[in-house]
């Protein structure tokens, strides 16, 4: 998901007429980072 966001950001920057791809890329990047660092289902990763 993070990689897809980066790809969309790059496409949005390269093709100026596709500015919506840049916005979608930022949204996907942020969502991917949040889902990566926030444990789902209330399970916590514990390192002893």
Beta strands, then each sheet from edge to edge (+ up, - down):
end
